[in-house]
């Protein structure tokens, strides 16, 4: 048995053995088997030295070479580049290898670019950025100073941050320069949302107002809630505004007329978040393109159909505990396909087509860890001390950033994420601008921004 195994091995590594006659083969095998293990290895090493020193990257077809290289990790690939000029050329020419290395780091890949040198450079840049995240060198901080009382409400869009304060004002800031673009007199703001022309504010005085940025004039006022208005959202196409209040109701308004179209009941706690969004998936209850309203309180998320009709009924109520013993964290994310919310038990993701729970991400301290935003590759989370970047493929924390002692609102409006496109995969361009903003006890706004790579 030993002779057969040895013969098979020798045939697989030595072409010269195959040229021997049968008596010569037997004589060779008998001689090798009679030797000790160490002598056998030395004998074979001397005779196979030429074969072992062959450059297989030069001998193999290029397609097979690329297939083998795909199994190597990036660190080993970079080491292979140092062997000789030919190896560097071959390794550097394998587009698929470097695209795979970039994907492994959470980078977005444009398959239309088939330039291996380009992807090798992208990998080096990606490696640097991921190392910066691990070593807490990827971000920098700044502050916006201008309010004279507590800042309750924040809203970010396209490089601009809107702040609403207890000093009866709202301000619009350029995040990159730190300059205040507009400052207008309002009421006490508990929630804000804006576009290029107008600002909509929800207030602790139970009302909602629409303001013109350029003049500061009040365009419209919405009266009807009997409690503070904690969240607002609107859609110009529908001419619809929605609001969530401490009176346990959600109201649907005509944005232009200011009249209440419907009052949605069913919540038994403060409604701290409302989201108006188009559905992107098909189900029994809705079709792609249908407008959907989500409203959330301390324990439940309710889903409502919304449109030009006045009346609507709740389609579904989502919760993470039937006995209402588990609280939802004050953040809610809905993109038309998935509903995401963190809770004391962990981060929950529902499929909007079926309302099934797709995943639950549990951390060591889920009760204190809140969701900022979830993408396809990364999630942005935070607690009382740190900002965290989680790789959703492994559910491991890949980086964190220290935070000062900020005001963590129970309604979730005094902190928010900035640019979130990078959470679907970095690409070397979307790691720029605002990452996180929160209000501080001294009435300033603390900003965390991407540090520009040189």
C-alpha positions, -999 to 999 in steps of 0.1 A, spaced: 0 0 0 28 24 9 46 16 -24 14 24 -44 9 58 -26 46 67 -30 45 58 -67 14 79 -73 29 109 -56 62 106 -75 43 104 -108 24 135 -100 55 156 -93 81 142 -117 77 139 -155 112 123 -157 100 93 -137 75 85 -164 102 81 -190 119 52 -171 114 16 -181 95 -6 -158 126 -23 -143 142 12 -138 110 24 -120 110 -5 -97 147 -1 -89 142 36 -82 112 30 -60 129 2 -40 159 25 -35 138 54 -23 117 33 1 147 18 16 160 52 26 151 70 58 125 98 57 151 126 59 173 110 32 142 105 10 133 142 12 169 152 5 172 129 -25 139 141 -39 148 178 -33 180 174 -52 164 157 -81 132 179 -82 149 212 -76 145 224 -111 108 215 -111 102 232 -78 118 264 -89 97 269 -120 77 301 -122 42 288 -125 28 323 -132 48 323 -164 38 287 -174 1 287 -166 -25 302 -190 -36 337 -179 -72 326 -172 -60 299 -148 -35 323 -132 -63 348 -125 -85 320 -111 -57 310 -86 -50 346 -76 -87 351 -66 -82 328 -37 -54 350 -22 -61 377 4 -52 412 -5 -22 413 18 -7 382 1 -15 397 -33 5 428 -24 34 406 -13 32 388 -46 36 421 -64 71 424 -48 84 391 -61 94 404 -96 83 427 -124 64 399 -141 44 389 -110 36 426 -103 23 429 -139 2 398 -137 -12 404 -103 -19 441 -112 -37 431 -144 -64 409 -127 -94 432 -125 -116 407 -108 -91 401 -81 -89 438 -71 -127 443 -75 -132 414 -51 -107 429 -26 -126 462 -27 -160 445 -22 -146 427 9 -139 461 24 -174 473 18 -167 493 -14 -192 498 -42 -180 483 -75 -188 496 -110 -185 465 -132 -183 487 -163 -148 498 -153 -125 469 -163 -92 486 -155 -72 466 -130 -49 495 -122 -79 516 -113 -92 490 -89 -58 484 -74 -57 521 -66 -92 520 -52 -83 491 -30 -53 510 -16 -76 540 -9 -103 518 6 -77 501 29 -65 535 41 -101 546 49 -110 514 67 -78 516 88 -87 552 97 -122 540 109 -106 514 131 -80 538 145 -105 567 150 -88 589 124 -116 591 98 -136 619 113 -133 654 126 -156 676 146 -169 712 146 -197 732 162 -224 755 151 -230 784 175 -258 809 173 -288 798 193 -295 812 228 -317 784 242 -320 746 238 -321 732 203 -349 707 201 -351 699 164 -327 690 136 -332 682 99 -304 676 73 -306 678 35 -281 683 7 -253 698 28 -277 721 48 -287 716 84 -319 732 99 -321 738 136 -352 747 157 -348 761 191 -365 771 223 -353 807 216 -383 810 191 -361 808 161 -350 784 133 -317 786 115 -304 771 82 -267 763 82 -241 754 56 -225 724 72 -192 727 53 -186 764 60 -204 766 93 -222 797 81 -258 805 90 -277 811 57 -311 820 71 -324 828 106 -361 834 111 -384 840 141 -407 811 147 -424 794 177 -408 768 200 -397 741 175 -401 704 184 -397 692 147 -385 708 115 -384 699 78 -374 722 49 -369 725 12 -354 753 -10 -384 777 -4 -401 768 28 -397 755 63 -424 734 82 -422 734 120 -440 714 146 -442 731 180 -447 726 217 -475 751 214 -496 723 197 -495 739 163 -477 735 129 -465 763 107 -451 768 73 -426 796 68 -409 812 38 -371 812 41 -364 844 20 -388 866 40 -394 848 72 -431 852 67 -456 826 80 -473 811 49 -497 787 67 -507 776 102 -522 743 111 -543 741 143 -561 710 157 -537 690 179 -542 692 217 -506 682 225 -471 691 214 -463 682 178 -432 660 178 -429 650 141 -439 664 107 -435 652 71 -450 665 39 -452 659 1 -458 687 -23 -470 664 -51 -499 652 -28 -503 686 -12 -503 667 20 -487 672 54 -488 647 83 -480 652 119 -475 631 151 -484 645 185 -484 640 222 -522 638 220 -517 602 207 -530 611 172 -517 615 137 -533 642 116 -534 645 78 -535 681 65 -539 700 32 -505 716 29 -517 746 9 -551 752 27 -540 743 62 -572 723 68 -573 690 86 -583 662 63 -583 633 87 -573 623 123 -558 589 127 -563 572 161 -551 540 176 -519 550 193 -519 549 231 -486 568 236 -470 599 222 -466 597 184 -429 606 181 -423 599 145 -442 601 112 -428 592 78 -445 597 44 -430 576 17 -438 558 -16 -440 520 -16 -414 503 -38 -428 468 -34 -460 449 -42 -481 433 -16 -518 424 -10 -523 457 7 -503 481 -15 -486 485 -49 -454 502 -60 -460 539 -62 -486 540 -34 -480 566 -7 -476 551 27 -476 567 61 -457 552 91 -463 565 126 -444 553 157 -449 556 194 -430 540 223 -441 505 216 -457 503 181 -453 512 145 -485 517 125 -488 516 87 -515 536 69 -524 540 32 -523 577 22 -532 596 -9 -558 621 -21 -586 602 -4 -597 615 30 -603 583 50 -578 555 56 -575 526 79 -545 511 96 -530 483 74 -507 468 100 -493 473 135 -457 462 141 -441 456 175 -413 435 189 -432 424 220 -469 414 223 -471 424 260 -456 459 253 -427 452 277 -401 462 251 -396 498 241 -387 510 206 -359 535 203 -367 569 190 -356 564 155 -376 550 125 -363 543 90 -385 535 60 -373 536 23 -403 520 6 -388 485 9 -378 479 45 -388 493 79 -360 495 104 -362 504 141 -340 497 171 -354 485 204 -343 474 238 -338 439 224 -318 449 193 -322 463 158 -352 450 138 -357 450 101 -391 442 85 -398 434 48 -424 459 37 -440 435 12 -447 408 37 -443 426 71 -421 397 81 -390 403 103 -360 398 81 -333 402 107 -327 410 143 -292 424 152 -284 420 189 -255 438 205 -240 435 240 -259 467 250 -289 468 228 -310 488 254 -286 518 252 -276 515 215 -297 535 191 -301 534 154 -291 564 133 -293 548 98 -290 514 82 -277 507 47 -270 477 26 -234 473 39 -230 494 70 -251 507 99 -245 539 119 -253 534 156 -246 554 188 -249 553 225 -241 578 253 -204 577 246 -196 566 210 -207 567 174 -204 532 159 -200 518 124 -212 483 120 -204 460 91 -238 444 85 -223 414 67 -206 403 99 -226 423 124 -193 434 139 -183 470 149 -156 481 125 -150 516 139 -162 540 166 -158 577 174 -161 594 208 -190 617 215 -193 645 240 -221 647 266 -249 656 243 -287 660 248 -302 627 239 -339 634 233 -365 607 240 -382 618 208 -351 613 186 -353 647 170 -322 663 186 -298 640 168 -295 627 133 -273 612 106 -259 633 78 -250 619 44 -261 582 44 -252 570 8 -219 555 20 -238 530 42 -247 512 10 -210 509 3 -182 534 1 -169 545 -33 -141 569 -26 -164 599 -32 -193 595 -8 -171 596 23 -174 633 26 -196 658 45 -217 654 76 -218 620 94 -237 630 126 -252 660 143 -266 665 178 -276 694 201 -255 702 231 -264 715 266 -247 748 258 -272 753 229 -246 746 202 -248 719 176 -220 693 176 -210 680 141 -191 649 132 -177 651 96 -156 629 73 -120 640 74 -108 645 38 -81 621 26 -50 637 12 
